[in-house]
Amino acid sequence: MKIFYAVFFLFIFPNALFAQPTFKVGWNTYNTAIITHQYTYRYTYKDSTILTLIDSMQILCTGDSLVSVCVHMPMHERSVYKTADFMNTKKLLIKTEEYRDENLQQSKEWSYDDKNRKISQVEENKSNGNVYKKYYEYAPDKKTGDFIVTESAYYNGKVEFYTKSYYDKSSVKYKEVRLNDNNKDVIHIETYTYGENGKVRERSVFFPEFKVTKNFEEKEGMVPAKCYRKLPMGVIEKPTMSIARIPFIKKVLIKNQATIYDKDCDEFEYKFTNGTNCEIIVSTTKTPNVWQVVYKFKEVAK
């Protein structure tokens, strides 16, 4: 028997059961343009496909997509968790706020330069007052023509460490050098080798203090590129809010069994789409014989 998990995301009109025309974040209220309902199922496959609901949430978004809030209501808790995201006009994330009920728990803020590169990140824990800050600087590597990103990390105003990340001309990271708080002594040097699917296949970490190198294989990078694909959904039916959700999901999963059960793909991520408002993402997880399925259905509010 194979056991899977399924995560389902539903975007519906605000005239549906749980819809609302506005949403509130802090002291501000926003008009809702899109509502996203998310349903998490356990997916068990034996002689038939069995889906069991284990979690749900919803995402509400403004018409300009600059503000959205994800509302999570765990099935076995009374608290409501909200995560609000704020974007700038360039659609870059500039702020995130996390709430438990109406109490702000944590906030994060980002800033960017005129080339849309991240130059700072500030994270504040509202429960204990701890503040984490990171600053980023960009410079060309004169020897190779590549570029280097230098990260300075602070905890409650005190520097913790520095990191230099090396990227090639295609913006692929191939080396990272971690230095201690004096920005001189090297803690470790990490290099990366990538597989044909673009994911890290091996990490090699050198520790200067002990003059030891350790190699770590990354299974994701060894998977063939064909195991990470975007494909047509494969069914004629068009999903709507009026159709029975679970039968439609089962039909798509059964229709694409040949792809999902490809023996060459121990790990995979397949995105099945109808090209407009629906997408189903099937992927493996770190737990053996457990898969994840994400169902997305989007409708704009009137």
C-alpha positions, 0 to 999 in steps of 0.5 A: 500500500502506498500512502500520500498526502494531498494539499488543495488550494481553492480560489473562489468568488466572494459570494461563496460560503466563506467569502468576504468582501474585505479583510483586515490587517492590523488597523487597515481594511482592504477590499478583497479581489481574490479569495483562496481556500486551501484544503489539506487531505491525506491521500491513500491509494490502494484499490481506490483513491481515498482523500481525508481532510486534515487541514484548511486555510484561505488566502485573501488578496487585493485587486492590485496584488500588493496586499494579501493575507493567509488565514489558517484555522487548524482543525484541532485548535481554537486560535486563528493564524494570519500571515499578511504579505505586502508588496511594492509596485514592482511586486517585490515583497517588502513586509510580512506580519504574522498574527495569532488571533489578532495579536502580532507575533512576528514581523519581517521587512525587506528593502531593495536597491535600484536594481531590485536586489535585496539589501536588507532584511529585518525580523522582529519577534514581538513575543520576546523582543529579539531582532534579527538583521541582515544586510547585503552588498554586491560586488563583481569578482575581479578574478572570474568576472562573476559576482559576490554577495556579502551578507552581514548578520546581526542578533539584537544589534550584535554582529553574529557572522558574515557570509560571502556567496559566489555566483556565476554569470548565470546567477547560479550559486557555486560557493559560500564562505562563512566567516566569524564576527571579525569578518576574517576567520573562515568557519567553513567553505561550502561548494555546490555541484548541480544535477541536470534538473538544476538542483544541488546534487552534492555539497562539499564543506571544508573546515579550515580549523580541522583541515577536513572536507565533508561531502554530502549528497543531495538526492534531489539533484540526482533526479532526472530533469523529466521528473520536474515538469509542467504538463496539461491536466489531461481531462476535458472537464472544467472545474467550477465551484459547483462541481464535486471537488474530490471526484474531480481531483481523483479523476485527474490523479487517475488520468495521470497515473502513468506519469506519477508512477514513472519508475525513473523518478524516486523524487518528482514534482509534476504540475498539471494545469488547464492553462487558465484557472486550475493547477494540480501539483503532485510531488514527493515528500521527505517521508517514504511513500508519502506524496503531496498534491496541491490543487489550485482553483482561481476565480476573481471576485466580482 
